[in-house]
Amino acid sequence: MKTKKVKKTTLIISAGLVISLGTLFSYQTYADSSPSITKLSEKKDQFAKEKEKLEKMPGNTEEEIKKKVEQGKKVKSLGIETGKLEAEVNPPDPKADLEYNLRSMKGVLAEAASFTTDESDPVKVEKLKKGLQTVEKMKVELASIEKDYKENKAPLNDLIKRFEKLQSTKVFE
């Protein structure tokens, strides 16, 4: 009978411990993000104020220009800090980013395919021909990436790497 009581007590204590630890860890996760959210809000406000201050500064004399440049550096630094904090609090969604990048690249390649050049310059004509061939190859690869994405044929990270490689391709050199 004592063994049943010990087992029951051990079970109750273990369950209580698991619940307590779960609560502690979930609160810790929330508590860690809450100051970041507050800090982000403060950084955004500070950035807006400093940017407004920059926009109102005159730039007529050399002294005023120097002050405006310094203020511009301060605004840039705050913008970078705010962006990093924003990415930390609201991390980008790689899937949404890839979808956006695929749509954007389609537009860029469609526009690049319509480029023309001075027909009287054979060097420019040759560069354009090579560039347009590259654009066509890029369109094929882009369609392949998009198809694999829609059909879930490849892991997201692989598709992102393929897209980044495609994006780094030089078209008109």
C-alpha positions in Angstrom: 0.0 0.0 0.0 2.9 2.3 0.7 4.3 1.7 -2.7 1.0 2.8 -4.4 1.1 6.0 -2.3 4.7 6.7 -3.2 4.0 6.1 -6.9 1.0 8.4 -6.7 2.9 11.1 -4.9 5.8 10.8 -7.3 3.4 11.0 -10.3 1.7 14.1 -8.9 5.0 15.8 -8.1 6.3 15.0 -11.6 3.2 16.3 -13.3 3.4 19.5 -11.2 7.1 19.9 -12.1 6.4 19.4 -15.8 3.6 22.0 -15.7 5.7 24.5 -13.8 8.6 24.1 -16.1 6.4 24.4 -19.2 4.8 27.6 -17.8 8.2 29.0 -16.9 9.7 28.4 -20.3 6.7 29.7 -22.2 6.7 32.9 -20.0 10.4 33.2 -20.6 9.9 33.2 -24.4 7.2 35.8 -24.1 9.2 37.9 -21.6 12.2 37.8 -23.9 10.3 39.1 -26.9 8.3 41.8 -25.0 11.3 44.1 -24.4 12.3 43.8 -28.0 8.9 44.9 -29.2 9.0 47.8 -26.8 12.5 48.7 -27.9 11.5 48.4 -31.5 8.6 50.9 -31.0 11.0 53.3 -29.2 13.6 53.0 -32.0 10.9 53.7 -34.7 9.8 56.8 -32.8 13.3 57.9 -32.3 14.1 57.3 -36.0 11.0 59.3 -37.1 11.9 62.2 -34.9 15.5 62.3 -36.0 14.5 62.0 -39.7 12.0 64.8 -39.3 14.7 66.9 -37.7 17.0 66.2 -40.6 14.4 67.2 -43.2 13.8 70.5 -41.4 17.5 71.4 -41.2 18.7 74.1 -43.6 21.7 73.4 -45.9 22.7 76.8 -47.1 26.1 77.4 -45.5 29.0 75.0 -45.1 28.4 74.8 -41.4 24.8 73.9 -41.9 25.7 71.3 -44.5 28.2 69.7 -42.1 25.5 69.5 -39.4 23.0 68.1 -41.8 25.5 65.4 -42.9 26.1 64.5 -39.3 22.4 64.3 -38.7 22.0 62.2 -41.8 24.6 59.7 -40.5 22.7 59.5 -37.2 19.4 58.8 -39.0 21.1 56.2 -41.2 22.6 54.5 -38.1 19.2 54.5 -36.4 17.6 53.1 -39.5 20.0 50.2 -39.6 19.5 49.5 -35.9 15.7 49.7 -36.4 15.8 47.4 -39.4 17.9 44.8 -37.5 15.5 44.9 -34.5 12.5 44.7 -36.8 14.0 41.6 -38.4 14.6 40.1 -35.0 11.1 40.8 -33.7 9.3 40.0 -37.0 11.6 37.6 -38.9 11.1 37.5 -42.6 9.2 34.5 -44.1 11.5 32.8 -46.6 8.6 31.3 -48.4 6.9 34.7 -48.9 10.3 36.3 -49.9 10.9 33.6 -52.5 7.4 34.1 -54.0 8.0 37.9 -54.1 11.5 37.4 -55.7 10.1 35.0 -58.3 7.4 37.5 -59.4 10.0 40.4 -59.4 12.5 38.5 -61.5 9.8 37.6 -64.1 9.2 41.3 -64.5 12.9 42.2 -64.7 13.6 39.4 -67.3 10.5 40.5 -69.4 11.8 44.0 -69.5 15.4 43.0 -70.2 14.2 41.0 -73.2 12.9 44.2 -74.8 16.2 46.0 -74.8 17.6 47.4 -78.0 20.8 49.0 -79.1 22.5 51.0 -81.8 22.5 48.7 -84.9 25.5 50.5 -86.4 27.8 49.4 -83.6 28.7 45.7 -84.1 30.2 45.4 -80.6 27.0 46.6 -78.9 24.9 44.4 -81.2 27.0 41.3 -80.2 26.8 42.1 -76.5 23.0 42.6 -76.8 22.7 39.2 -78.6 24.7 37.4 -75.9 22.7 39.2 -73.2 19.4 38.3 -74.7 20.5 34.6 -74.9 21.4 34.8 -71.2 18.0 36.3 -70.5 16.3 33.4 -72.3 18.3 30.9 -70.3 17.5 32.7 -67.1 13.7 32.6 -68.0 14.0 28.8 -68.4 15.7 28.4 -65.0 13.3 30.8 -63.3 10.4 28.7 -64.7 12.0 25.6 -63.4 12.5 27.0 -59.9 8.9 28.2 -59.9 7.6 24.9 -61.1 9.6 23.0 -58.4 8.3 25.5 -55.8 4.6 25.1 -56.8 4.9 21.3 -56.9 7.1 21.0 -53.7 9.7 19.0 -55.7 12.6 20.6 -53.8 13.3 21.9 -50.3 12.8 25.6 -49.8 16.4 26.2 -49.0 17.5 24.6 -52.3 15.1 26.7 -54.2 16.3 29.9 -52.5 19.9 29.0 -53.3 19.0 28.3 -57.0 17.2 31.6 -57.1 20.2 33.5 -55.6 22.5 31.9 -58.1 20.2 32.9 -60.9 19.9 36.4 -59.5 23.7 36.8 -59.4 24.0 36.0 -63.2 25.4 38.9 -65.2 23.4 39.6 -68.3 24.9 42.5 -70.1 28.7 42.7 -69.5 
